């Protein structure tokens, strides 16, 4: 795969190296500016999937440290 890619590039080795870096940079920029924002919009990572409806949640003002702990 890499050999075919290297043969596809034109010029001597140093020009091929520069072309490869430019192509890699273009791929990374495209991923960060187009693909990742599109993916994040379709798959939001900040939504919780667990349910806390059965849990008892106390604020610090409601918490009584002298109450016995439930086992």
C-alpha positions as CSV (number, residue, x, y, z in Angstrom):
1,X,0.0,0.0,0.0
2,X,2.7,2.5,1.0
3,X,4.9,1.4,-1.9
4,X,2.1,2.1,-4.4
5,X,1.5,5.5,-2.7
6,X,5.2,6.3,-2.9
7,X,5.3,5.3,-6.6
8,X,2.3,7.5,-7.3
9,X,4.1,10.6,-6.1
10,X,6.2,12.5,-8.7
11,X,9.8,13.6,-8.4
12,X,12.9,12.6,-6.5
13,X,12.8,11.3,-2.9
14,X,13.0,14.7,-1.2
15,X,10.1,16.0,-3.4
16,X,8.1,12.8,-2.7
17,X,8.7,13.3,1.1
18,X,7.4,16.9,0.9
19,X,4.4,15.8,-1.1
20,X,3.6,13.1,1.4
21,X,3.8,15.5,4.3
22,X,1.5,18.0,2.5
23,X,-1.0,15.2,1.7
24,X,-1.0,14.0,5.3
25,X,-1.5,17.5,6.6
26,X,-4.4,18.0,4.2
27,X,-6.0,14.7,5.4
28,X,-5.6,15.8,9.1
29,X,-7.0,19.3,8.4
30,X,-10.0,17.7,6.5
31,X,-10.6,15.4,9.4
32,X,-10.6,18.1,12.0
33,X,-12.6,20.7,10.0
34,X,-15.1,18.5,8.2
35,X,-15.3,14.9,9.4
36,X,-15.0,15.2,13.2
37,X,-17.6,18.1,13.5
38,X,-20.0,16.1,11.3
39,X,-19.5,13.0,13.3
40,X,-19.9,14.8,16.6
41,X,-23.2,16.3,15.5
42,X,-24.6,12.9,14.7
43,X,-23.1,11.2,17.8
44,X,-23.0,13.7,20.7
45,X,-20.6,12.5,23.4
46,X,-21.9,14.7,26.2
47,X,-25.2,12.9,26.6
48,X,-25.5,10.5,29.5
49,X,-26.9,7.0,28.8
50,X,-27.3,6.0,32.4
51,X,-30.5,6.5,34.4
52,X,-30.3,8.0,37.9
53,X,-34.0,7.8,38.6
54,X,-33.6,5.1,41.3
55,X,-30.7,6.9,43.0
56,X,-31.1,9.3,46.0
57,X,-29.2,12.4,45.3
58,X,-28.7,14.8,48.2
59,X,-27.3,18.3,48.0
60,X,-24.7,19.2,50.6
61,X,-27.3,21.2,52.5
62,X,-29.6,18.1,52.8
63,X,-26.9,15.7,53.8
64,X,-27.0,14.7,57.5
65,X,-23.6,13.3,58.6
66,X,-25.1,12.0,61.8
67,X,-27.7,9.8,60.1
68,X,-26.9,6.0,60.1
69,X,-25.5,4.7,56.8
70,X,-27.7,2.3,54.8
71,X,-26.2,-1.1,54.0
